[in-house]
Amino acid sequence: MTLLALRDGGKRALAAALADLERNPEGEKAQALLDAAWREPKAHVVGVTGPPGVGKSSLCAALVAAWRKSGRTVGVIAVDPSSKSSGGALLGDRVRIVHDSTDEGSFVRSMAARDRLGGLADQTLAAMVLMRALFDRVLIETVGVGQSETDVAGVADTVVFCVQPGSGDSLQFMKAGIVEIPHLIVVTKADLGGAAERARADVAGALSLAAAGDEWPVRTLAVSSRNGEGMGKLVDALEAHRVHLSADNRLLVARHRQSEGWIAESLRDRFGREGIARLGRLGFDLSLPAGAQPFLRLRELGAMLAKR
């Protein structure tokens, strides 16, 4: 299936293409489709992460509704906890996010995390690349994460970390592995009033102790998915970060670094650390030339290691 056929085929065609990607990600047709999609990025990719029960799904549903109201198309990847018996996704996030299954401007795909740590599924990046070429916005909701599951930073342009009032999440946020990844911190359930404001102040205090990672000052917002409080400010903040990334080639640089990281992780998963070391001894490295496609580069390096 071609990218043009996907754009003409609607949600049914996209669902079939994603199913094919999961069944045979290394197949020639799948790789050709991913290469084509990589050349035509369209969407701003937003990752939503945070501890279990913090309200990520409700926030994602509210974001989808806000974007659709403004006329933007939205693709959602919901990474669900896995069934211990079948390995499949439990589908809870998909049920909570979907509002209108007949809306051709929105699409939700559930993925099982299975035994992968980090908050994402094995095929999240491939699905993101494909959906990024088709929608105006792509939203990735991670499975509930703890202190070190930060894989979402490797696939999203903008990372939103959710904190729940009165749960101690603000203290967990001070852990270095988490505090370094978000561009926006959202205190959920702002309708709780004082508890939400105290959580927001705690997070702001944690941020003041962390060294600034780049030119974007991390923002904290209190949002209620129930009554809509703060949703407008969140949408505006996401747009502000998108505009920030579009200046001075920031987005291209960030996506290039993400691609190099994904190549290294994929090769390490397949060949182990010894395989990575062997590449170095053969005179190759994991760098990705500017403008090059990571899927092609991964195939080249993988074939080199498999042959030897």
N, C-alpha and C positions, 0 to 999 in steps of 0.2 A: 504494500500500500504506500502511496506517495503522500507527501505533505499536502499537496493540492487536493487529493482525494479526501484526506481527513478533514480539510476545511469545508469541503462541500458535503461530506457525509454526516456531519453532526455528531451528537453524543453516542449514537449506536456505533458509528465507525471508530470513534476514539476509544470506546470501551473494548472493542475487538482488538484494536492495535495495542492497547496496554496489556491485554491478556496475552497476546502473542509475545510481547516483550518479556513478560514474566515467565512464559513457558520456554522460550528459546532466545535469551538475551544475546547470545553469541552468534545467532544466525545471520546469514548474509542480508536478508531483507530487513531485519531489525536494525542491524548496524547501518545500513544505507539510510533508513528513515531517521535514525539518531544523528547521523552526519548532516543530513539535510536540515533537521530541526536546529542543530547547533549553529548553523550558518545564519539562521533567521530568528534571533531572539526578539520577542515583542513585549513580554510581560515584565512587570515589577514583581519580584518573588519575595514574599513575606513569610517568615517562619515564626510560629507561635509556640512557645515552650514554657515549661513550668512544672511544679509538683503535681501529683495526682489530686483530683478533686478541686483544683483551684478555679475552674470555670473556663478552661480553654475552649471547649466545644461551644459553649454559649457565646463566648466572645467572637469566635469564628463565624457563628451563625449571624451575629449582629453585623460583623464586617461584610459578609457576603450581601446581606440585605442593603447595607449602606452603599456599597459599590454598585449593586444592580440598580438601585434607585437613581444613581448618577449616570446610568447608561453603560457602565463598564462590564465587560464579560469576565467571569471568574471561574478558575479551575481550582479545586481543593484536593489536596492529598492528606488524608487522615490516617496516621499510623496508629493502629489499634493494638492493644494487648493481644496475645495469641492464646488460642485454645491449647491446653496441655496435651489433649488427645489427638487432635487433627492438625494442629499447627496453624489453622486458619485464623483470620481476624474475627474478633467478637462482634464487630460492626456497630458497637454502641455509639461511637463518634459519628458515623455516617447517619444513623437514625436521628441524632440530635441536630446535625448541621443542616440536612436537607429540608427545605421549605416547600419547594414546588418542583417535583420531578419532571414536569412538562416544560419547564423553562429552559430553552435552548441556550440561554446565555450563561448558565451556571452548570457546573459538573463536579461531582464529588466521587473520589476514588478511595476506597479503604485498602490499606495494606497491613499485613500481619508483621509485627516486629520479629516474631519467632525467637531465635536464640541470639539475635544481634543486640548488643548493648549500644548505647549512644542516643537512643530515642527515635531512630529511623529504621526503615526496612531496607533490605538489600537493593531493591530496585527503585528507591526513592529518587535518586539522582536522574536515572534514565527517564522516569515518568515526568519529573520536573522539566527536563530539557524539552521533552515532547510537548507538554502543556504550555511551556513558556513561549513556544512558537505559535500557539493557537489562541491564547486568551490575553486580555489586558492586564489581569492580575492573577497570580498564582499564590495560593495560601497553603502552607504546609503546617499541619498540626502534629506535633510529636506526641508519642506516648508519654505518660507521666515520667518526669526525670528527677534525678537527685542532685548531687553536687558536682558530678564530673561528666555527665552525658551531654556533650556539647556538639554533636555531629551536625546539628541544624545550621551552625555557623558556616559549614562547608558547602551548603546548597542554597542558602537564602541570601538575598541582597540586604534585607532588613530583618533583624531579629528582635522579636518582642518577647520579653520575659514577664510572666504573670506571677503576681504575689497575692496571697489571700490574707485579708485582715485577721488578726488574732490567732494565727496558726503557727507563728514562729518562722514563717517563710523568709521574712526580712533578715533574720539571723543567718539562715542557710545561704541567702544571697551573697553574704559577705565572703563566702568561700571563693578563692581565687579562680577556680575553674569556671564558675558561673558568672562572676562579676565582670569578666573580661569580654563576654560575647554579645550582650544586648546593645541595641541602639535606642530602644525604648523600653521602659519598665512600666507595666500597667498593674496598678492595684485594683483587683477585681472587687465586685460587690460594694461599690462606692455608696450604695443606698444604706449601708450600715452606719454611715455618718462618722462619728468620732474615731471609731476603730480603724476605718479605712484611712482617715487622715493621719493617724498615728503611724500606720504601716508605711504610708507614703513618706512621712518624715524620716522614719528609720532607714528606708532605702536611700533616700537622698543623702542621709548622713554617711551611709556605707559608700556611696559614690564619691563623696568628698574625700574619702581616705584612699581611693584608688587612683593610680596614675592615669591620666588621660591617654587613651590608645591612639587617637587620631584627631582630626580637626572637627569632628562632630561631638558636641556636648550631649551626653546621654540625658534623655528627658524622662521624668516620672509623671505619670498621669493616674488619676483615679477615675475608674469607669464602671458603670453599672449596665450589664447586658439586660437586666430586668426592666429598668425604666428609661434606658437610653442616656443617662447622665454621662457626660464626657465622651460620648461616641464621636461627636463632631470634631472634638479636639484631637482624638486619636486618628481619625481619617486625615485631618490636616497635618498632623505630625508625620504620618507615613508618607504623605505627599511631599512634605518638606525634605525628608531624608532621600526620597527618590530624586528630587531636584538636586540635592547636594551631591549625590553619586554621579549625576549626569555631567557635572562640571569637572574639568581638568582630567578627564579619562579615568576618574576614580572607579567607575563601575567596571570598565574593561580590565583594569589592574586587579580589582578584587576577584572578578570571575576567573581571571587567569591563574591567580594563586589558588583559588578553590580547585581548579582543574588539576593543577600539579599535585595538590594534596590528595585528590581522589585517585589519581594514577598511582601514587606511592602506596596508598592504602589498599587498592585493588590488587596490586602486584604482591604486596606483603601478605594479604589474605590467601592468595593462590600459591605463592612460592616460598613464603616465609622470609625471615630476615636474611637467611643465607642466600636466597635468590636475589635479594636487593644487593647484597655484597658482591655476588657473582657478576651482576651487571657492571659494577664498578671495575672489577678485575678485567672485564672484557672491553673496557674503554667506553662504556655507555653511562649516561646518568639519567635522572628522572625529570630533567628540565623539559619544558614544553616551549618550543619556538613561538614567538609572538604570532598570534593569528591562527595557530595550528589547532586542530580539533583533538580533544583528549581521547575520544573513542578510537580514532585511528592510531594515535601514539601508543595507547594501551595495547592494541592489537599487535603493533610492531614489536614492542618490548616483550610482550607475552610470548610471541612466536619465537623470538630470540632465545628466551629462557627455556621454553618447551623443547626446542630443537636440540639444545645442548644438555 
